[in-house]
Amino acid sequence: MRRELLQVAALAAGALLIPLVFRYGGADRWFAGLFFDPASRAFPLRDDWWLSVPGHTSLKWVALGYWMACVTWGGRARRGALYMAVIVAVVLLLKYYSQYSCPWDLPEYGGSKPDAGRCLPAAHPLTGFAFFGLYLALRGGSRREAIATLVAAWLVGLAAGAIQMARGAHFASHVLWTAWLAWAVMLLLAALERPRP
């Protein structure tokens, strides 16, 4: 019970800190400024082959392939694939109805579609953060596999988010909101799977 309370408190703190520090505190603009070139009024790495093909498109296909393998393996892996699908569905649904635009759409970053929307939360970091669902399914079995999955989920999710930030596709807060949402959905799924007395 104490662990669950700590996780809920951490979620609440994240819900407060992400907008305060990143959106209103200026951290989003600071990180975007690292990759934006004011002279050309563009993100020079937007169409970089290494970031857009291996870092974006290929990474998506690898994650999808691993998800399909989990479905095929069955057992805990298949249950993890179901949890991953729920996490992805929630994030993509919220992204679809979001009114927040991507940095490269905003006039201050050379864009011309400030009302484009559909950019928060970020989808690409799901290539890592969706695997929180697999972690949830595995933690009842091998602790080593579960921890390795959790570490990989964080590393890949943050790396995928950094790639999109460098391209001008997302602010840092978009990436963190994806992690926050994925973790919140995982906790909800964990509560639903807990046996009732």
N, C-alpha and C positions, 0 to 999 in steps of 0.2 A: 504493500500500500504506500509506503514511504517513497519507493522508486517512482510509482505512478504520479504522486504529487509533485515530485521534483521535475518530472518530465512535463507536466502541465504548467508548472511555474516557468520552466525554460521556454516553453512555447509562448506563454504570455509575454515574457521578457522580449523574445524575438519579435513578436507582433508590435511591440512598442519601439524597440531599438532600430529595427530596419528602416522605418520611415523617418524617425528622428535623426539618425546619424547619416543615412545615405540620401534620402530625398530632400529633407529640409536642412540637414546639416552640411550639405555641399559635397559629400563624399562621392556621390554619383557623378557630378560634374568634374570633380578632380580626376577620378579614374578615366572618364571619357576624354579628358584633356590630354592624358598620356598618349592617346592613340590618334587624336585629331590634329590635322595640319591646318592652322588658320590661314596660311598663305594660299593653299589650294582650296580651302573650305571643303575638305573631304577627309575621309578616313583612308589613308593610303593602303592599308592592309585589307580593305573591303573585298577586293577581288584577288587577293593573294592565293595562288594555287595551293600551297601547302595548307593554308587555313580553310579554304573553301572546299577542297576535294578530300584529302585525307582527314583533315580536322573536323569537317562538317558532314559531308555526304557519306564518306566511307565509314565514319564512326557510327552514324545512324544505322547503316546496314549491318555492321558488326553487332550492335546492340540488339537489333531485330532478330538476327540469326541466333544469338545466344538465347533470346527469349523463346524462339521456336524450339531450340534444343531442350530448354527446360520443360516445355509442353510435352515433348517426345519422351523425355526421361521418366516422367510420371512421379508419383510419390510427393515428397516435400517440394521437389523442384517444380512440379506442375502446380501445386498450390501457390508457390512463390510466383509463378507466371501469372496466375489469376490475380494475386495481390498487386503485381506490377501493372497489370492491365487496368485495374481500378485506379491506381495512382495516376497513370498516364491520362485516363479518361477525365478525371477531376481537373487536372492541370490544363488540359487542352480545352475543356469546356469553359473554364474561367478565362483562359486566354482569348477564346473566340469572342466573348462578350466584353472584353476589356476595352476601355476608352484610352488607355495609355499607349502612346506611340513609341516607336524605336528611335534611338538617337539619330540614325541616318535619315529619318523622315522629318526631323525638326529643322526649321529655318536656321537656328543658331549653329547647326552643324552641316549646313549646306543642303538640307533637304527641302522638299516642297510639298510635303503631305503631313502637316502637323496634326490633322484629325484622322490619320490612318487607323490608329488604335491597334488592337490585337497584338500587343507586345509584352503584356505583363499578366501572368508570370512567363518566364522564358521556357520554350519547349526543348531546345537542344540539350540543356543540362539534364534532362530526363534520361539521356543515354547512360547516366550514372545514377542519379537520384531515384529513378524508378526501381533500382535494385534494392532499395530499402525493403520492398515487398518480399524479395527473395531472402533477405536477411531474416525477416520476421518468420518465414516458413522454416528456415534452416536452424534457427536458434533452439528449437526443441530437440534437435539431434546433435550433430557434431558442433561443439562450441568453436573449434578452430575454423571450420568452414564458414560458420556464421560471421565470425569476426573478420575473416579475410574478405568476405563478401561486403561487409559494412565498410571496411577501409577502402576497398576498390570502388564502391559506390560513391563515397565522398571524393576520392581522387579524380575519378573520371568525370563526375558531375561538375566539380570545380574547374577542371581543365577545359571541359566543353564550354562552360560559362565564360572562362577567360578568352577562349578562341572567339566567341561571339562578341565579347566586349571589345577585343582588338579590332574586329571588323566593323564596329559601330552598330551592331545589330541589337545590343542590349546594354542597359545600365547595370552596374553591380547589384543594385537592389532587386532587379528582375531575377537575377540568378539566385540570390538569397531567398527571395519569396518562393521560388520553385523548390528549393531545399526545405524551407519551412513547411510548405503545403504537403510535400511528399512525406515528411516526417509526421505531420499531423494526421494524414490519412492512414499511415502505417500504425500509429497509436490507436486510431479508431478501429482499424481492422483487428488489432491485438485485443482490444476490449471486446469486440464482437465474437472472437474465437475462444475467449476464456470460458471454460465450462461454468454453467450456473449451478449454485448450490441446490 
